[in-house]
Amino acid sequence: MNCQVHQLPELETATSGTREALQACIHTILFIRSPGPVAPHDVHCESFRTTYTRIATDDNADPPPPSPTDRRRQQMHSQYQNAQQQMQNFHRKPDLDRRVDDAIESFLRTLTPIGPELMAGNLAVSFFERRSKNKLFGLVNQEERVVWEQWILRVVVNNTPRPMGEDEASVIERQRIQDTSEGMLKAVLLKVFELAGSETDHIPPVMYDFEINTAKRADDRDEVYSRVSNLPALINLGA
């Protein structure tokens, strides 16, 4: 199975908005690639004038049953039980939020300096299918992960101090900074929906799972002096 790789536009924010921006991007991807039916829930960002859609479920809700038309999921009881367990990763809100938030914190700790007041890294959201693999003439059964789609997001955190004065120049600069960050976030979200609908033949007709980790770094020659300067001041990433 070939892995479909989607390269998203670069996202640059101040630390004060980094976590929320990453939540918006990741939850949008998980929503459009959720296996099985889900209810949408619109989230209004606090740091950005934008709204994104994520999976909405009650904290203790059971995952929805497989579709009656999905014959492949009903072939064996064990397959159905496994499907239910994997659906919980997407449909149970506490588990989903914890997985996303933990992945974001782990990712932020891997950011590396790329210039004055700048840190960067590549975030990867991967979808994979679990398959059983027999070894030693069928005596040993192992599970392998077959990744069929990956979303790569280049993230830049800008620590350039923002102007704090109330004079006209400072107000204009703060607004320019805010507009720039919001524009980059909206560009990423729009690209997600554009790419999600462009090709769907590679999506497996079985239950699958996801993981979020750090992808390979981009070419260093593309990192330096290509950032938007003078973004809002940052808080400590390790806090």
Summary of the structure (lengths in Angstrom):
residues: 239
radius of gyration: 20.3
end to end distance: 40.7
largest distance: 76.3
contacts: 680
relative contact order: 0.24
helix: 36%
strand: 28%
